[in-house]
Amino acid sequence: MADLLWDDVKCFFDPDLMGALPDVRVPDASVEDWQAVLDLVAEKGWKCQYSEGETVLPVPRAEAVLSRAADAECPDLRVWPTPDVLAIFCFHADDEVDFDVDLRELQGQERLDVFCGFFREIGRRLGKPVLMNPEGDDSHPVIGFDVEADRVVLLADPQAK
C-alpha cells in the first residue's frame, strides 16, 4: 500500500504553492550520515553524477567533500532513483543532508510512490527523519519519513495550504 495518496497530498506538490524546488533535509546529520547516503546510492545502483562547478568527477568520500576550503565551489550530486525523477544533493554542511527535488517531475501517484520510496530508503539507512519543506521555509515541514512509523507521513494539514 502507498505511504501517501496523491489526491490527499497533491497540494504539497504544486510548484506554485511550494516553490518548484522544495527543501528536503535530514537534520542532525554527520559526515558519517553523508557517507551512508553516498554508499546507499552506490548500493542501489541509482544513476548519479557528482560535479564541482562544470567539472564532472568520480564520487569522492563524504569527508573529502565536506572538508573542502570555505571558498571552494559547492559541489552537488545528482541522483536519479528512476530515469525520470532527479534529486540534487548539495554539500552545504556536514550537520544536515540536504537535497532538492523538482515538483514538476513528481506529479501523480506513480511518481509520488517513487518519491516516498526514496525518502524511506534514506530514512531507514540513517535511522533519521527526512523532511520536505516549502522552498525557502525550513521551519514548516509538510511531508516526511517518520522513523518510528517506518513510512512517509503527512506533517501538515493539506487543507491549510
N, C-alpha and C positions, 0 to 999 in steps of 0.2 A: 504494500500500500504506500502511496505517496506521502512524504512528510507534510507537504503543503498542497492545497488545491488551488489551481490557477485562478478560478473565479473568486476565491477568498482573498488573494493577495495581489491581484493584478495592479491595484493602485500603487503598490510599492515598487512596481516595475515600469512605471510611467516616467519616461525621461523628463517630461515637462514638470512633474511634481518633485521627483527625487534628484534631478540632475542626471545627465547621461552616464556619468561615471561615479556611482555612489562609492563611499569609502568603506572598504572591508578591512577588518583588522582582527588580530589576535593580541589582546592586551597582555601585559605582564609576561612578555616573552623573553627569550635569552638567545645568545648565539647558538646554543645547542638546539633550541627550537627552530631557528632558521635552518640549521643543518639538517634537522629532521624533515623539514619541508623539502629541501633540495634532494634528500635521499628518497623521499616519497615520490617525487616527480620522476626520478630515475627508475625506481622500482615498478611504478605503474606503467612506465613506457610512454608517458604523455609526451607529445611533441613539445619541444621547448627551444627557446633561443635566448641566450644571455648576451647582453651588449653593454658597452660603455660608450656612450655617445653613439656615433655611427658605426663603431667597430664591433663586429660580432666575434665573440671569443668562446672558448670552452667554458663550461660552468665551473667556477672555482669553488673552493671550500668557503663556507659562510664566514669563518673568522677572517679570511683574506679580504673578502668584500667589505665586511663591516669595520675593518681596521684601516681602511684607505685614508688618505690625507683629507683633512677637513675641506680643502678647496677643490678636491677631485670631483669630477662629474659623477652624479648619482647614477649607478648602473641599474638596469632593470632585467628582469627575467620574464619573458613571455611564455605562458604555458597554455596549451590547448588540450583540455581534458577530452574534448571531442573536436573534430575538424572545424566546427562552426561556432565554438564557444571559446573565448580568449580571456585569460586572467593575466594581468600585468603586475608582477611583484616589484616593489620599489624598496631598495635597501636604505631607507632614511635613517633608521635607528635600530640598535640591537635589542631594545626592550619592547618592540612591537613589530610583529609580522604584519605588513600591510600590502594590500593589492587592490587593483581596480578591476571592475567588470563593466562591460558596456551593456546597459539595459536594452539597447536596441537589438542585441543578439539574444536576449533572454525573454522572448515572447512566446507564450503558450505553455501548456502542461509538459510537453516533452522537454523543452529547454529548461523549464523550472526543475524538472527531475534531475537533469544533468547538473544544474547549479547546486541543488540540495546534496546530491551525491558528492560533489567536490568539497562542499562545506563539511560533510560528515567525514570524509577521508582525512582532511586536515585536522578537524577537531578531535577525532579518535586518535590519530597519531600523536598529537600534542597533549591530549587529555585536558584541553582548554576550550573555552567558548570561542566561536568565530562569529563576529558581529558585523552586520551591514547597516550603515547609517546613510541618511541623505547626504549627497555631495556637500562637503564643507561643514558638516554638523556632527562632530564626534560624540556629542552628549545624548543623542536620542536614537539608539539602535532600534530598528524596526523588525529585523529578522535575524535569527542567529542559531548556531548549533549549541544545544543545551547538553552538556556533558552527562548530567545525571539521567536525563530522559533518553540520551543517545539518539537524538534526532534533531532536525531543524524545526524550530518553532517560531511562532509569531511573538514579537516582543512589544508590539504596539497595536492599537486598535485601528483596523483598516478604515473604519468609519470616521476616524479623527482627521484623516487627510483631506 
